[in-house]
Amino acid sequence: MNLYQKLLLGTHACYGLANSMAGLFLNLYLWKISQDLTVNASFNLATFFFCLFAFILGALLAKKKDRIFSFQIGVGLTALFYLLIVLLQENVAAFPMFIGVLNGMAMGFYWLGYLTLLYDLVDAPSRSAFMGKQNAIFGFVSTLGPAFAGLVISQFQFTGYNLVFGFSFLLFFIGLLLSFRLPKEESAIKEPFLLKLLWKYNLQKPILKPMWFGWFIFGMCEGLLIFFPTIILFMAVNNEFLVGISSILFGIVAVLSNLWHSAYNHQKREPATVLQIWVLYLIACILMIFYMNAWTVILFLIVNEMSKALLGVSYFSFMFRTIGDLPKTGLRIESMVMREIMLNGGRILSVLIFIFLYQVSEELTYYFFLLTIGLQGILYFIISSEKKNLLSRKKKIKLQGGF
């Protein structure tokens, strides 16, 4: 790796370690202070909406100016976010929408900047090896970070939360300093933002529409997964250290699932993998809801880690194949923006429904969560349509060749 790749990886490692420690316990912190899940839902609702808004702004900034600005804004806003959490302390639960706006803006700018920097700074032959190192480091910090944070919080209670958030702020500040050593874009030619053109191709390429809809369905489930299961686990074990130490188990499952995906989950197998993991996902969710205890919650979270690697990554690969033959290379950024629109649209809808159902009856939220898991089965039919679409294109080519 060259210097710039090491700097990018170092910055991303700081981001991963800080988020793995503070991100997991922030939703738990809000719930412990308020004892009201609508506070968590409101925080995540604002995060999802403004993450989408910032992602679009970051795309425009990358197209018109430089992708490094989006990246630096994202890292800087995240550092500011955790500094604000430390300053507000237990008063933070009174402003869930406000801190959600800041968190969403930070996430949107960061991920747009990081994805474009990754594409620009790492050439195609080296990208696979770089991603392997990135996943290894990210997996390591995501496994040990929550365990360390859980230990600190279990020893110092609410003071421990502030120590974890303060340490996260320090890591993001270090990441911001590292980002200023990354190179700016050399080309003076700036590309236009062509989201409308991408939308027109939805009419010409039938598989695009269901593919985007699949991200909406995926987002409906993910909108609740970000905060709901962690709180359920804490309710079951009532111990922050056990919540944190369980991340080691989940991290091992994630690493093994990713290794299996890399070695065996080739393109032809992906539809069967998605179907199998969805069935397992649904069974684990049914067991958790109807027979809720620490073991069924942990079983569900293990299957959830498997799903991230096998269902989520398979669908991401499917998306890249689907957009791979679009006529303009510049449409890659537009495609990522379209994905964020659909993904966050699903997240926002699910959280809004969650808030409404929680006001009616808390029990209904569990059944709605089960419904969002059940809807993931639609992804199997969408991915399976890729093979049918390919066969129909081959038939057309043969018929044209016959004439």
Secondary structure, DSSP 8 states (H G I E B T S, - for coil): --HHHHHHHHHHHHHHHHHHHHHHHHHHHHHHHH--HHHHHHHHHHHHHHHHHHHHHHHHHHHHT-HHHHHHHHHHHHHHHHHHHHHHGGGGGG-HHHHHHHHHHHHHHHHHHHHHHHHHHS-HHHHHHHHHHHHHHHHHHHHHHHHHHHHHHHHHTHHHHHHHHHHHHHHHHHHHHHHTTS------------HHHHHHHHHHSTTHHHHHHHHHHHHHHHHHHTTHHHHHHHHHH--HHHHHHHHHHHHHHHHHHHHHHHHH--GGGHHHHHHHHHHHHHHHHHHHHHS-SHHHHHHHHHHHHHHIIIIIHHHHHHHHHHHTT-S-TTHHHHHHHHHHHHHHHHHHHHHHHHHHHHHH-HHHHHHHHHHHHHHTTHHHHHHHHHHHHHHHHHHHHHHHHH-
